[in-house]
Amino acid sequence: MSQSPDVQARRPGADLDEHLSLLRRRWLLLVGCVVFGGTAGLALMRLTPPAYTAVTQVHVMPVGPQEPGNPVTARQREPLNLDTEAQVAQSAVVATRAAQALGIEKAEPAVVSVPPNSAVLWISVTASEPGVSAAQSHAYAEAYLAHRRESTLDALAAQQQAVLAKLKQVNAGIDAGIKELGQLPKGSPERAIALQRQGVLNRQAASLALKHDALRTVAVTPGAIISRAAPPAAPSSPSLPLYLGTGLMAGLLTGSAAAYARDRLDTRLRTAADVERLTGLPVLGDLSDPREHGVAHDLACAVVAACPGKRLLIKTLPADLGASFAAEPLEVRAPLSVLDGSDVRDLARADAALLLVGLGRVTAQQVTAAASRLSRHDVPIIGVVTAADAVPSFVPLLEPRPHTPLGKLVATGEFGVSVSAETTPMQALRPPRPGQPT
């Protein structure tokens, strides 16, 4: 016996199976979007002009005395901040200097990267021509080294001027102290204080003199080019894997979304689960799949148990559903009188109704409209039986199994309903064919 939709929804993989089933139903739309996305990616790659990237490697060396605010870390092994140097190398000042060296108005922007745990800058320039990218990458490296050298010399000159000015101030204090010592009597406290102050000034003067000499002798070596850029042999972009992969992925996502939207907007009933999901009516049996042993008997039991009276109206959707089945109806004795709607009194006499829905041939609106018409006449719907016209032969809905016939169940009084004279043979739930007596 099949599980209810709630049980199936709680079963692991039920949601995935539903999504995969949706994609299988809309496979043509999905494949079309994927093919279109891949084609668009290839077309965009063909329309994109090729670009060439050249790289120059520069070894950056520390210049001047190390600043106390720039400690050595695990990321930065050298006594300088290469992340800052990378920003300087791709700054507008260096770009302008490189453009002036090449004699052009504006150079292509450079991308500077720092390999981990190294003192090397990789200066990359991308241009439409291989020679242009190599020349501009080298020009950026030369401009960066020149700018760094000039900046370092300017900083050293400024430090020398500051130290020299301080040294002159200390020397002036020493001269004033010597004059003051000549006027103070020996052994006086004032002379002792003056002598102590004079010693401090002498030590400051000596320290400033050493610092001034060190600044004058600093070797300014900003760095060196260790790998000059060469014209690249192949373009760096466009990339076939990037464009094709992006197009296919975009097509897959778009196709999945389009398939989902198309399936939700399409209310045609294709499976028994669609009937319950879109109409809310219970499905008593599904005859769209190959019949298994005992399915007809279980369906007969479900129909007889669900019918509240003795007269059951069979409503087929569409009306010509039975015409596609070649098997002749089989007579089954049951405590129900089957009404097919051919008599004008059937709707008034029916105690309940059973909808026989052809999968793939009707929509949820048609089923809902039929249910509304029956509800207006106070005819309750006990459920839905689904079938597909691809089934080679029609399975009689109330066909009993040989070892448990319905007549035996009625004889034992299990149903509590006696067969009246009005009861007619239970036949296959389909309307009569044209020209066939009802």
Disulfide bonds with the S-S distance in Angstrom:
none
